[in-house]
Amino acid sequence: MLVSLGSALFTLIIMQTGGLQASPDALSRVIQGIAAGVGFLGAGEIVRQSSQESQQLEIHGLTSAAAIWVSSALGIAAGCGLWQLGLISAMLTFLVLNVFKRFEKHHKKSE
């Protein structure tokens, strides 16, 4: 929720302060900055050090990282006033996360 809120706030700030009139590409730069910053959050979620013995990187948390990224996009959509797009995207995100969670549970039981 905080990622969405932060993304919406950054978007609203540039739209409300008149930054769009001063620089037409200001909103684009803000969105690019949000995407890059959230990418770092996602990368931190994905890559982590495995056990002390092997010292190899393991990849975990791809779904969580993707959810963080989508969350920021939903915040940007809300900040831009695109509530229909945000609502449809939020429902699709919820559907995808639930369907694949059930699929994963079913797959683990069959192993």
NORDARA-V300640 format. One record per pair of residues at least 12 apart in sequence whose C-alpha atoms are under 8 Angstrom apart, sorted by the first residue. I is the first residue (numbers start at 0). GAP is how many residues later the second one is. If there is no record, write none. Layout:
I_GAP, I_GAP
//
This chain:
0_70, 2_35, 2_65, 2_68, 2_69, 2_72, 3_67, 3_68, 3_69, 3_70, 3_71, 3_72, 4_70, 5_66, 5_69, 6_27, 6_65, 6_66, 6_68, 6_69, 6_72, 7_64, 7_67, 7_68, 7_69, 7_70, 7_71, 7_72, 8_70, 9_20, 9_69, 10_16, 10_19, 10_20, 10_65, 10_68, 10_69, 11_67, 11_68, 13_12, 13_13, 13_16, 14_12, 30_45, 33_38, 34_34, 34_37, 37_30, 37_31, 37_34, 38_30, 40_24, 40_27, 41_22, 41_23, 41_24, 41_26, 41_27, 42_22, 44_15, 44_16, 44_17, 44_19, 44_20, 45_13, 45_14, 45_15, 45_16, 45_19, 46_12, 46_13, 47_12, 66_26, 69_23, 73_12, 73_15, 73_16
//
